[in-house]
Amino acid sequence: MADENATEPVNTTETTEQAAKPAAPKPSAMPKPHAPSPAAFAKKAPAARVAAPSPAGFSEADVKQAESFGRVDDNGTVFVKDGEGEREVGQFPDVSKEEALALYARRYLDLKAKLDTLESRLKSRSIKPREIDDSLKMLAEETASPAVVGDLAALKAQFEALQAAGAAKKGEIAEARKAAMAKAIEGRTAIVEKAEALAASLGENTNWRSTADKFRALFDEWQAHQRNNVRIDKKDADELWKRFSAARTTFNQGRRKWAQARDNERKEAKTIKEEIIKEANELKDSTAWGETSHKFNELMDRWKQAGRAGRNEDDALWAQFREAADAFFNARQADRDQISADEKQNLAAKEELLKKAEALVPVSDEKAAKHARQELAKIQEEWDQIGYVPRDDMRRIEGRLDAVDKQIKAVEDAAWKQSDPEADARKSSFEEQLNAQLAELDQRIAAESDPKKKAKLEAEKATKEQWLNAVK
């Protein structure tokens, strides 16, 4: 079977007529078939024999061996043995018989070199069926009745052997191509099956971004396979592409539906969070510290349960909610700064609660974390009702309670992240903002000399630290 990538026929050694010319005759004295015009050789002195250089691979012994199959008559006509008789192959008058015979012998060796070259090419892995066919066709014409002197029977036998070898090589190439095509179909089918498996695995828990990356990688693999492997039959290629395309279409349709559902969820989440912000603004001026703290905690729980409204929307909404919460907690902290009588008693009570809280951890799974969260919520509610502790102890005991919260939250977050791939990015953004504000407050506290103003800044810092701990 001919291959579309086949090369041109093999380029064999060029005729060595120029190398075989005697030194004395001019180019016009080149040999011609049969008798040339006598005028072409008029006034030419007999030329002395000059040894012409042998073509690459030819030895004088090769030339002499070829010459043994021919003769030159007195008129310069050259004959070659052909079967039982002989035939005329050309004429080269006014030069010696030896020169004329040597020229046609070298032509024989040139032709034989072409056969030898094809014989060598047939051993190559890069040869194409078209090259074999074209080379054999050319050599068939050149060996049919060649104007050369040499062993014509051996030349024809070599050509017949080349025809057989060429047919065998074409069969070998066809088998190799068949095997390569089967392997290419197998490789491309594997890509299709991966795409179909991805399409079949789509569901509620699908990570659409990751799956899109996988489909993109499979498409790149498909294109690379097309470039680096043999071309398969159009029927097989079309069928495989139809399957691959169908899998991608299934994915794209599923992702569009998911995107529409996500947009609807975000709109609903935005509405819920706007309502929470409204309630927070109504609570921010309350001085019922414990009750309002509990309500703000409930608002925070509802905020988390509301879902995502989109990164940009969430950041803007969160800023509004945080502003209201900061107003309340800053006011509560300022009020706490006025209370000192019962702080030590409050500290003892909270340390007892810490023992209960710290007994809740570690938790090993989501169920245990849920139970621990419920118990911790009760503890936190009681914690808020107790009141303030000395400022120097506040960070220590709050940190211990936060450590319990973090251990529980770590398990909760692991479950949460499975359904909320953007939570980390949103939390990170808020944490960065809080950390930046705390760094600014540290600078302002360090630079403030007024005790009252400094106390107010420290109260604000404590509130923001509580918020930071709440989202970690």
LINGI-V216856 format. One record per residue. N is the residue number from 0. RES is the residue in one small letter. D_LAST is the distance of its C-alpha to the last C-alpha in whole Angstrom. Layout:
BEGIN
n=N res=RES d_last=D_LAST
n=N res=RES d_last=D_LAST
END
This chain:
BEGIN
n=0 res=m d_last=70
n=1 res=a d_last=69
n=2 res=d d_last=66
n=3 res=e d_last=65
n=4 res=n d_last=64
n=5 res=a d_last=67
n=6 res=t d_last=68
n=7 res=e d_last=72
n=8 res=p d_last=75
n=9 res=v d_last=75
n=10 res=n d_last=77
n=11 res=t d_last=80
n=12 res=t d_last=82
n=13 res=e d_last=84
n=14 res=t d_last=88
n=15 res=t d_last=89
n=16 res=e d_last=92
n=17 res=q d_last=92
n=18 res=a d_last=92
n=19 res=a d_last=95
n=20 res=k d_last=97
n=21 res=p d_last=100
n=22 res=a d_last=100
n=23 res=a d_last=103
n=24 res=p d_last=102
n=25 res=k d_last=100
n=26 res=p d_last=98
n=27 res=s d_last=100
n=28 res=a d_last=102
n=29 res=m d_last=99
n=30 res=p d_last=100
n=31 res=k d_last=100
n=32 res=p d_last=101
n=33 res=h d_last=105
n=34 res=a d_last=107
n=35 res=p d_last=106
n=36 res=s d_last=108
n=37 res=p d_last=111
n=38 res=a d_last=110
n=39 res=a d_last=107
n=40 res=f d_last=108
n=41 res=a d_last=112
n=42 res=k d_last=112
n=43 res=k d_last=110
n=44 res=a d_last=111
n=45 res=p d_last=110
n=46 res=a d_last=107
n=47 res=a d_last=107
n=48 res=r d_last=104
n=49 res=v d_last=101
n=50 res=a d_last=98
n=51 res=a d_last=95
n=52 res=p d_last=92
n=53 res=s d_last=90
n=54 res=p d_last=87
n=55 res=a d_last=84
n=56 res=g d_last=85
n=57 res=f d_last=88
n=58 res=s d_last=91
n=59 res=e d_last=95
n=60 res=a d_last=95
n=61 res=d d_last=93
n=62 res=v d_last=95
n=63 res=k d_last=98
n=64 res=q d_last=97
n=65 res=a d_last=97
n=66 res=e d_last=100
n=67 res=s d_last=102
n=68 res=f d_last=101
n=69 res=g d_last=103
n=70 res=r d_last=106
n=71 res=v d_last=107
n=72 res=d d_last=111
n=73 res=d d_last=113
n=74 res=n d_last=112
n=75 res=g d_last=108
n=76 res=t d_last=107
n=77 res=v d_last=104
n=78 res=f d_last=104
n=79 res=v d_last=102
n=80 res=k d_last=103
n=81 res=d d_last=101
n=82 res=g d_last=102
n=83 res=e d_last=106
n=84 res=g d_last=107
n=85 res=e d_last=105
n=86 res=r d_last=104
n=87 res=e d_last=104
n=88 res=v d_last=101
n=89 res=g d_last=102
n=90 res=q d_last=104
n=91 res=f d_last=104
n=92 res=p d_last=108
n=93 res=d d_last=109
n=94 res=v d_last=106
n=95 res=s d_last=107
n=96 res=k d_last=107
n=97 res=e d_last=104
n=98 res=e d_last=102
n=99 res=a d_last=102
n=100 res=l d_last=102
n=101 res=a d_last=99
n=102 res=l d_last=97
n=103 res=y d_last=97
n=104 res=a d_last=96
n=105 res=r d_last=93
n=106 res=r d_last=92
n=107 res=y d_last=92
n=108 res=l d_last=90
n=109 res=d d_last=88
n=110 res=l d_last=88
n=111 res=k d_last=87
n=112 res=a d_last=84
n=113 res=k d_last=82
n=114 res=l d_last=83
n=115 res=d d_last=81
n=116 res=t d_last=78
n=117 res=l d_last=78
n=118 res=e d_last=78
n=119 res=s d_last=76
n=120 res=r d_last=73
n=121 res=l d_last=73
n=122 res=k d_last=72
n=123 res=s d_last=69
n=124 res=r d_last=65
n=125 res=s d_last=65
n=126 res=i d_last=68
n=127 res=k d_last=68
n=128 res=p d_last=71
n=129 res=r d_last=72
n=130 res=e d_last=73
n=131 res=i d_last=75
n=132 res=d d_last=77
n=133 res=d d_last=77
n=134 res=s d_last=78
n=135 res=l d_last=81
n=136 res=k d_last=82
n=137 res=m d_last=83
n=138 res=l d_last=84
n=139 res=a d_last=86
n=140 res=e d_last=88
n=141 res=e d_last=89
n=142 res=t d_last=90
n=143 res=a d_last=92
n=144 res=s d_last=95
n=145 res=p d_last=94
n=146 res=a d_last=96
n=147 res=v d_last=96
n=148 res=v d_last=98
n=149 res=g d_last=96
n=150 res=d d_last=96
n=151 res=l d_last=95
n=152 res=a d_last=95
n=153 res=a d_last=92
n=154 res=l d_last=91
n=155 res=k d_last=91
n=156 res=a d_last=90
n=157 res=q d_last=87
n=158 res=f d_last=86
n=159 res=e d_last=86
n=160 res=a d_last=84
n=161 res=l d_last=81
n=162 res=q d_last=82
n=163 res=a d_last=81
n=164 res=a d_last=78
n=165 res=g d_last=77
n=166 res=a d_last=77
n=167 res=a d_last=75
n=168 res=k d_last=72
n=169 res=k d_last=72
n=170 res=g d_last=71
n=171 res=e d_last=69
n=172 res=i d_last=67
n=173 res=a d_last=67
n=174 res=e d_last=66
n=175 res=a d_last=63
n=176 res=r d_last=62
n=177 res=k d_last=62
n=178 res=a d_last=60
n=179 res=a d_last=57
n=180 res=m d_last=57
n=181 res=a d_last=56
n=182 res=k d_last=54
n=183 res=a d_last=52
n=184 res=i d_last=52
n=185 res=e d_last=50
n=186 res=g d_last=48
n=187 res=r d_last=47
n=188 res=t d_last=47
n=189 res=a d_last=44
n=190 res=i d_last=42
n=191 res=v d_last=43
n=192 res=e d_last=42
n=193 res=k d_last=39
n=194 res=a d_last=39
n=195 res=e d_last=40
n=196 res=a d_last=38
n=197 res=l d_last=35
n=198 res=a d_last=36
n=199 res=a d_last=37
n=200 res=s d_last=33
n=201 res=l d_last=32
n=202 res=g d_last=30
n=203 res=e d_last=27
n=204 res=n d_last=25
n=205 res=t d_last=26
n=206 res=n d_last=24
n=207 res=w d_last=26
n=208 res=r d_last=25
n=209 res=s d_last=26
n=210 res=t d_last=29
n=211 res=a d_last=30
n=212 res=d d_last=30
n=213 res=k d_last=32
n=214 res=f d_last=35
n=215 res=r d_last=35
n=216 res=a d_last=35
n=217 res=l d_last=38
n=218 res=f d_last=40
n=219 res=d d_last=40
n=220 res=e d_last=41
n=221 res=w d_last=44
n=222 res=q d_last=45
n=223 res=a d_last=45
n=224 res=h d_last=47
n=225 res=q d_last=50
n=226 res=r d_last=50
n=227 res=n d_last=50
n=228 res=n d_last=52
n=229 res=v d_last=56
n=230 res=r d_last=56
n=231 res=i d_last=56
n=232 res=d d_last=59
n=233 res=k d_last=58
n=234 res=k d_last=58
n=235 res=d d_last=55
n=236 res=a d_last=53
n=237 res=d d_last=53
n=238 res=e d_last=52
n=239 res=l d_last=49
n=240 res=w d_last=48
n=241 res=k d_last=49
n=242 res=r d_last=46
n=243 res=f d_last=44
n=244 res=s d_last=44
n=245 res=a d_last=44
n=246 res=a d_last=40
n=247 res=r d_last=39
n=248 res=t d_last=40
n=249 res=t d_last=39
n=250 res=f d_last=35
n=251 res=n d_last=36
n=252 res=q d_last=37
n=253 res=g d_last=34
n=254 res=r d_last=31
n=255 res=r d_last=33
n=256 res=k d_last=33
n=257 res=w d_last=29
n=258 res=a d_last=29
n=259 res=q d_last=31
n=260 res=a d_last=29
n=261 res=r d_last=25
n=262 res=d d_last=27
n=263 res=n d_last=28
n=264 res=e d_last=25
n=265 res=r d_last=23
n=266 res=k d_last=26
n=267 res=e d_last=25
n=268 res=a d_last=21
n=269 res=k d_last=22
n=270 res=t d_last=25
n=271 res=i d_last=23
n=272 res=k d_last=20
n=273 res=e d_last=23
n=274 res=e d_last=24
n=275 res=i d_last=21
n=276 res=i d_last=21
n=277 res=k d_last=25
n=278 res=e d_last=24
n=279 res=a d_last=21
n=280 res=n d_last=24
n=281 res=e d_last=26
n=282 res=l d_last=24
n=283 res=k d_last=23
n=284 res=d d_last=26
n=285 res=s d_last=26
n=286 res=t d_last=27
n=287 res=a d_last=27
n=288 res=w d_last=23
n=289 res=g d_last=23
n=290 res=e d_last=24
n=291 res=t d_last=22
n=292 res=s d_last=19
n=293 res=h d_last=19
n=294 res=k d_last=20
n=295 res=f d_last=17
n=296 res=n d_last=15
n=297 res=e d_last=17
n=298 res=l d_last=17
n=299 res=m d_last=13
n=300 res=d d_last=14
n=301 res=r d_last=17
n=302 res=w d_last=15
n=303 res=k d_last=13
n=304 res=q d_last=16
n=305 res=a d_last=18
n=306 res=g d_last=17
n=307 res=r d_last=18
n=308 res=a d_last=20
n=309 res=g d_last=20
n=310 res=r d_last=18
n=311 res=n d_last=20
n=312 res=e d_last=21
n=313 res=d d_last=17
n=314 res=d d_last=16
n=315 res=a d_last=19
n=316 res=l d_last=19
n=317 res=w d_last=15
n=318 res=a d_last=17
n=319 res=q d_last=20
n=320 res=f d_last=17
n=321 res=r d_last=15
n=322 res=e d_last=19
n=323 res=a d_last=20
n=324 res=a d_last=17
n=325 res=d d_last=17
n=326 res=a d_last=21
n=327 res=f d_last=21
n=328 res=f d_last=18
n=329 res=n d_last=20
n=330 res=a d_last=23
n=331 res=r d_last=22
n=332 res=q d_last=21
n=333 res=a d_last=25
n=334 res=d d_last=26
n=335 res=r d_last=25
n=336 res=d d_last=26
n=337 res=q d_last=29
n=338 res=i d_last=29
n=339 res=s d_last=30
n=340 res=a d_last=33
n=341 res=d d_last=30
n=342 res=e d_last=27
n=343 res=k d_last=28
n=344 res=q d_last=29
n=345 res=n d_last=26
n=346 res=l d_last=24
n=347 res=a d_last=26
n=348 res=a d_last=25
n=349 res=k d_last=22
n=350 res=e d_last=22
n=351 res=e d_last=24
n=352 res=l d_last=21
n=353 res=l d_last=19
n=354 res=k d_last=22
n=355 res=k d_last=21
n=356 res=a d_last=18
n=357 res=e d_last=18
n=358 res=a d_last=21
n=359 res=l d_last=18
n=360 res=v d_last=17
n=361 res=p d_last=17
n=362 res=v d_last=17
n=363 res=s d_last=19
n=364 res=d d_last=18
n=365 res=e d_last=17
n=366 res=k d_last=20
n=367 res=a d_last=19
n=368 res=a d_last=16
n=369 res=k d_last=17
n=370 res=h d_last=19
n=371 res=a d_last=17
n=372 res=r d_last=15
n=373 res=q d_last=18
n=374 res=e d_last=19
n=375 res=l d_last=16
n=376 res=a d_last=16
n=377 res=k d_last=20
n=378 res=i d_last=19
n=379 res=q d_last=17
n=380 res=e d_last=19
n=381 res=e d_last=22
n=382 res=w d_last=20
n=383 res=d d_last=20
n=384 res=q d_last=23
n=385 res=i d_last=24
n=386 res=g d_last=24
n=387 res=y d_last=23
n=388 res=v d_last=23
n=389 res=p d_last=25
n=390 res=r d_last=22
n=391 res=d d_last=23
n=392 res=d d_last=21
n=393 res=m d_last=19
n=394 res=r d_last=16
n=395 res=r d_last=17
n=396 res=i d_last=17
n=397 res=e d_last=14
n=398 res=g d_last=12
n=399 res=r d_last=14
n=400 res=l d_last=13
n=401 res=d d_last=9
n=402 res=a d_last=10
n=403 res=v d_last=12
n=404 res=d d_last=9
n=405 res=k d_last=7
n=406 res=q d_last=10
n=407 res=i d_last=11
n=408 res=k d_last=8
n=409 res=a d_last=9
n=410 res=v d_last=12
n=411 res=e d_last=11
n=412 res=d d_last=10
n=413 res=a d_last=13
n=414 res=a d_last=15
n=415 res=w d_last=13
n=416 res=k d_last=13
n=417 res=q d_last=17
n=418 res=s d_last=18
n=419 res=d d_last=16
n=420 res=p d_last=16
n=421 res=e d_last=15
n=422 res=a d_last=11
n=423 res=d d_last=10
n=424 res=a d_last=12
n=425 res=r d_last=12
n=426 res=k d_last=8
n=427 res=s d_last=9
n=428 res=s d_last=12
n=429 res=f d_last=10
n=430 res=e d_last=8
n=431 res=e d_last=11
n=432 res=q d_last=13
n=433 res=l d_last=11
n=434 res=n d_last=12
n=435 res=a d_last=15
n=436 res=q d_last=16
n=437 res=l d_last=15
n=438 res=a d_last=17
n=439 res=e d_last=20
n=440 res=l d_last=20
n=441 res=d d_last=20
n=442 res=q d_last=23
n=443 res=r d_last=25
n=444 res=i d_last=24
n=445 res=a d_last=26
n=446 res=a d_last=29
n=447 res=e d_last=29
n=448 res=s d_last=32
n=449 res=d d_last=33
n=450 res=p d_last=31
n=451 res=k d_last=31
n=452 res=k d_last=29
n=453 res=k d_last=27
n=454 res=a d_last=26
n=455 res=k d_last=25
n=456 res=l d_last=23
n=457 res=e d_last=21
n=458 res=a d_last=20
n=459 res=e d_last=19
n=460 res=k d_last=17
n=461 res=a d_last=16
n=462 res=t d_last=15
n=463 res=k d_last=12
n=464 res=e d_last=11
n=465 res=q d_last=10
n=466 res=w d_last=9
n=467 res=l d_last=6
n=468 res=n d_last=5
n=469 res=a d_last=6
n=470 res=v d_last=4
n=471 res=k d_last=0
END
